[in-house]
Amino acid sequence: MFTSILLSKRYWLSVFFVGFSFIIIFSGIEYFMQYSNSTWDTFIEERINHQQWIRYMISRIVGGLIYGMIMGYYFELRKRKSNR
């Protein structure tokens, strides 16, 4: 069952959408927690001008991929078990 879930196209679509949603929501929450009283320029200066944008983007992509894979597998497994 594990390999059939990993090879299905629906699983990878759900990984993409769940992971992308996680990236957007997590980044928004982090922005408002760290920079709530600051302007957008402070965020850009710290993340882009100090060359931290690569690490920032890689951490978001990896985090979204891992979260998407876990949740996508959970949703597909639950769906397949309910169809039995």
Secondary structure, DSSP 8 states (H G I E B T S, - for coil): -HHHHHT-HHHHHHHHHHHHHHHHHHHHHHHHHHSTTS-HHHHHIIIIITT-HHHHHHHHHHHHHHHHHHHHHHHHHHHHHHT-
